Amino acid sequence: MAKTIKRDNRGIAVAATIVACWFGLLAYLLHFPIDFSSPLPYLFLLLQTHLYTGLFITAHDAMHGVVAPGRPTLNRLIGTVTAFLFAYNWYPRLLPKHHQHHRHVATEEDPDYHHGSFWPWYYSFLKNYITWWQIVLMAITYNVLQLFFPLENVIMFWMVPAILATFQLFYFGTYLPHRGEHAPENRHKSGTQAKNHLWAFVSCYFFGYHYEHHDKPYLPWWQLYKAKG
């Protein structure tokens, strides 16, 4: 008899909150009068970056079926939407790559892994995930947005946060946990941040607890802290 997965609406609510906050803040910031001598625009930029990262983390959770457990169609829809909002990433393309990463972590068959220093690894990461049609769609969106909003707002609150979020995801979710050699008994070939739930959330939605994620991929990001010993 097939196992019935219990439906849980909390992941849907969390995903909806992230999308609503991302969209609402972006709509506000595109009209926001920028004073470069004030710290406020930079704080808003960092907050929008964090929400961009949240979009991708939500898509990532959907890849593990934990945004809308028991509802595969809705789960996939949420993953597709949140991935697309993050610089037009295509969920059906990301999904097999991510599961390949989990099956072959830190090996030559791992699409996220690169045996080298930081910048070559980052370049390899971007080259593996960014496609030409994403660049075209971003360019079109950029040119459309600047017809309606100030150019500096479009750059500072739409373009730059997407770039910074890509860096954030790579640094905390790929480079730090998988760099270097891991002990033979480390079956997930993954490191982990020191226990600090506030920093773990701010830095990358608890994905600095990366060994814990590989060990318990069925935990959504908002429950991942519970796996930290």
C-alpha positions as CSV (number, residue, x, y, z in Angstrom):
1,M,0.0,0.0,0.0
2,A,1.4,3.4,-1.0
3,K,2.3,5.7,1.9
4,T,0.0,8.7,2.3
5,I,1.9,12.0,2.8
6,K,0.2,14.2,5.4
7,R,-0.7,17.6,3.9
8,D,0.8,20.6,5.7
9,N,-0.2,24.1,4.8
10,R,2.5,25.8,6.7
11,G,5.0,25.6,3.9
12,I,2.5,27.2,1.5
13,A,1.9,30.1,4.0
14,V,5.7,30.6,4.4
15,A,6.2,30.6,0.6
16,A,3.3,33.1,0.1
17,T,4.7,35.4,2.8
18,I,8.1,35.5,1.1
19,V,6.6,36.2,-2.4
20,A,4.3,38.8,-1.0
21,C,7.1,40.6,0.9
22,W,9.4,40.4,-2.1
23,F,6.8,41.8,-4.5
24,G,5.5,44.4,-2.0
25,L,8.9,45.7,-1.1
26,L,10.0,45.8,-4.7
27,A,6.9,47.8,-5.7
28,Y,7.6,50.3,-2.9
29,L,11.3,50.6,-3.7
30,L,10.9,51.2,-7.4
31,H,9.2,54.5,-6.3
32,F,11.5,55.1,-3.4
33,P,13.4,58.5,-3.5
34,I,17.1,57.5,-3.2
35,D,19.4,59.5,-1.1
36,F,22.8,57.9,-1.4
37,S,24.1,59.8,1.7
38,S,21.4,58.0,3.8
39,P,21.9,54.4,5.1
40,L,18.3,53.6,4.4
41,P,18.6,52.7,0.6
42,Y,21.5,50.3,1.4
43,L,19.5,48.7,4.2
44,F,16.6,48.2,1.8
45,L,19.0,46.8,-0.8
46,L,20.2,44.2,1.7
47,L,16.6,43.3,2.7
48,Q,15.5,42.9,-0.9
49,T,18.6,40.7,-1.4
50,H,17.5,38.5,1.5
51,L,14.0,38.2,0.0
52,Y,15.4,37.3,-3.4
53,T,17.4,34.6,-1.7
54,G,14.2,33.5,0.0
55,L,12.6,33.0,-3.4
56,F,15.3,30.6,-4.5
57,I,15.3,28.8,-1.1
58,T,11.5,28.3,-1.6
59,A,12.1,26.9,-5.0
60,H,14.8,24.6,-3.5
61,D,12.4,23.3,-0.9
62,A,9.9,22.6,-3.6
63,M,12.5,20.4,-5.3
64,H,12.4,18.3,-2.1
65,G,8.6,18.3,-2.1
66,V,8.3,20.1,1.3
67,V,6.6,23.4,0.3
68,A,3.2,21.7,-0.2
69,P,3.7,18.1,0.9
70,G,1.1,15.7,-0.4
71,R,0.2,18.1,-3.2
72,P,2.8,17.5,-5.9
73,T,1.1,19.7,-8.5
74,L,0.8,22.7,-6.2
75,N,4.3,22.1,-4.8
76,R,5.7,22.1,-8.4
77,L,3.7,25.2,-9.3
78,I,5.1,27.1,-6.3
79,G,8.6,26.0,-7.2
80,T,8.2,27.0,-10.8
81,V,6.9,30.5,-9.8
82,T,9.5,31.3,-7.2
83,A,12.4,30.0,-9.4
84,F,11.1,32.2,-12.3
85,L,10.8,35.3,-10.1
86,F,14.5,34.8,-9.2
87,A,16.0,36.0,-12.5
88,Y,13.9,33.7,-14.7
89,N,15.3,30.4,-13.5
90,W,13.5,27.5,-15.0
91,Y,12.4,25.0,-12.3
92,P,12.2,21.9,-14.6
93,R,15.9,22.5,-15.5
94,L,17.0,23.1,-11.9
95,L,15.2,20.1,-10.4
96,P,17.3,17.3,-11.9
97,K,20.6,19.2,-11.3
98,H,19.8,19.6,-7.7
99,H,19.0,16.0,-7.1
100,Q,22.2,15.1,-9.0
101,H,24.0,17.3,-6.5
102,H,22.5,15.3,-3.6
103,R,23.3,12.0,-5.2
104,H,26.9,12.8,-6.1
105,V,27.9,15.5,-3.7
106,A,31.4,16.9,-4.0
107,T,32.3,14.6,-6.9
108,E,32.9,15.2,-10.6
109,E,29.3,14.3,-11.2
110,D,28.1,17.1,-8.9
111,P,26.9,20.0,-11.0
112,D,27.4,22.4,-8.0
113,Y,31.0,21.3,-7.3
114,H,34.2,22.6,-8.7
115,H,37.7,21.6,-7.6
116,G,39.4,24.9,-7.3
117,S,39.5,28.3,-5.6
118,F,36.6,30.6,-5.0
119,W,36.3,32.7,-8.1
120,P,36.8,29.9,-10.6
121,W,34.2,27.9,-8.6
122,Y,31.8,30.8,-8.6
123,Y,32.2,31.2,-12.4
124,S,31.6,27.5,-12.9
125,F,28.5,27.8,-10.7
126,L,27.1,30.7,-12.7
127,K,28.0,29.1,-16.1
128,N,26.2,25.9,-15.1
129,Y,23.0,27.6,-14.0
130,I,22.6,30.8,-16.1
131,T,21.3,30.4,-19.6
132,W,21.3,32.9,-22.5
133,W,17.5,33.2,-22.5
134,Q,17.6,34.3,-18.8
135,I,20.0,37.1,-19.8
136,V,17.7,38.1,-22.7
137,L,14.6,38.1,-20.4
138,M,16.5,40.1,-17.8
139,A,17.6,42.6,-20.4
140,I,14.0,43.0,-21.7
141,T,12.7,43.5,-18.2
142,Y,15.4,46.0,-17.4
143,N,14.5,48.1,-20.4
144,V,10.8,47.9,-19.7
145,L,11.1,48.8,-16.0
146,Q,13.3,51.9,-16.8
147,L,10.4,53.2,-18.9
148,F,8.3,53.5,-15.8
149,F,10.7,53.9,-12.9
150,P,13.9,55.8,-12.2
151,L,16.9,54.0,-13.6
152,E,18.8,54.1,-10.3
153,N,15.9,52.4,-8.5
154,V,15.7,49.7,-11.1
155,I,19.4,49.0,-10.8
156,M,19.7,49.3,-7.0
157,F,16.5,47.4,-6.0
158,W,15.8,45.0,-8.8
159,M,19.1,44.2,-10.5
160,V,21.7,44.4,-7.8
161,P,19.8,42.3,-5.2
162,A,19.4,39.5,-7.7
163,I,23.2,39.5,-8.3
164,L,24.0,39.7,-4.6
165,A,21.5,36.9,-3.8
166,T,23.2,34.7,-6.3
167,F,26.5,35.4,-4.5
168,Q,24.8,34.8,-1.2
169,L,23.4,31.4,-2.2
170,F,26.7,30.3,-3.7
171,Y,28.9,31.4,-0.8
172,F,26.8,30.1,2.1
173,G,25.0,27.2,0.4
174,T,27.7,25.8,-1.8
175,Y,31.2,27.1,-1.4
176,L,31.5,27.2,2.4
177,P,29.9,23.8,3.1
178,H,31.6,21.9,0.3
179,R,35.1,23.4,0.0
180,G,38.2,21.5,1.0
181,E,38.6,17.9,2.1
182,H,36.0,16.1,4.3
183,A,36.7,13.3,6.7
184,P,35.9,9.8,5.4
185,E,33.1,9.4,8.0
186,N,31.4,12.6,6.7
187,R,29.1,10.7,4.3
188,H,27.5,13.9,3.0
189,K,30.9,15.6,2.3
190,S,29.4,18.8,3.8
191,G,30.4,21.2,6.4
192,T,28.1,23.2,8.7
193,Q,28.1,26.6,10.4
194,A,28.5,26.9,14.1
195,K,25.2,26.9,16.0
196,N,23.8,30.4,15.8
197,H,20.2,30.4,14.6
198,L,20.0,34.2,14.1
199,W,23.1,34.3,11.9
200,A,22.1,31.1,10.2
201,F,18.8,32.6,9.2
202,V,20.2,36.0,8.1
203,S,23.0,34.5,6.2
204,C,21.1,32.1,4.1
205,Y,17.8,30.8,5.6
206,F,19.6,28.2,7.8
207,F,21.4,26.6,4.8
208,G,24.7,27.2,6.5
209,Y,23.5,24.2,8.5
210,H,24.4,22.3,5.3
211,Y,25.3,18.9,6.7
212,E,22.0,18.9,8.4
213,H,20.2,19.7,5.2
214,H,21.9,16.8,3.4
215,D,21.2,14.5,6.3
216,K,17.5,15.5,6.5
217,P,16.4,16.9,3.1
218,Y,12.8,16.4,4.1
219,L,13.0,19.3,6.5
220,P,11.9,22.7,5.0
221,W,14.2,25.6,5.6
222,W,12.1,27.0,8.5
223,Q,12.5,23.8,10.4
224,L,16.1,23.0,9.5
225,Y,17.4,24.7,12.7
226,K,15.8,21.8,14.7
227,A,18.4,19.4,13.2
228,K,21.3,21.4,14.6
229,G,22.7,19.6,17.6
